């Protein structure tokens, strides 16, 4: 079909990549040192990426292209941090793309994500708000400290959410607790995760290999500072990729600069044993 789509002047493009974050739909990638349009299906032709190109290598043109698929874009964006979905919806709203926005809202509603546009004040600045039930903050239960350490099959999780992207540093369940930064695979490998690492503690889970980790260091720093955390544990697998949690947590600990703060690293083997634990930072 003939429609608006991004055109890239490869002679002008220097591969800086500044346009990539501006394309929330994921249509652009840097390949072989140049920006490339990887899929017509993901390019809405609204040109959000143009203003981020310092070389003027991007322009919107009318050309033969496959029809833009809003639902396919949303499905892809749902694998990214929630902020990307919000930015995408805002992008559609700001450009008056009512048809695409309607398609997005209908699809999100069909999978249990509720989207509204708060226009009570009828302001031109009102934006779509996407709310996923999985990110709603809950304090699930509180456990009393037992006199004897008898293991139990009862869940020791005291709060929700736990995914690091979703946890708000101002959440009351974090306040004055010991923090556990838990690698995603640990609960599957280590049988006593609930009793030893969840009971009476605040926990966040993250995967340094598969997650979008750019915001993680600042998020951990904010949690440590805002919630007055005095001790944190990094509980990770022995595999090399898991060491990324240590790097991010160490940087966050230094930046937080909390007096009497302590950081421990616990390493779990792939066959389910805790093979080491040590203090790696004290302020």
ABEGO torsion letter per residue (X at the ends): XBBBBBBBBAAABAGAGAAAAABAAGABBBBGGBBBBABAAABAGAGAAAAABAAGABBBBBBBBBBBBAAAAAAAAAABBAAAAAAAAAAAAAAGBAAAAAAAAAAAAAAGBBBBBBAAAGBAABBBBBBBAAABBBBABBBBBBABBBBBABBABABOBABAAABBAABAAABGBBBBBBBAAAAAABAAAAAAAABGBBBBBBBAAABBAAAAAAAAAAAAAAAGBABBBBBBBABAAAAAAAAAAAAAAAAAGBBGBBBBBBBBBAAGBBABBBBABBX
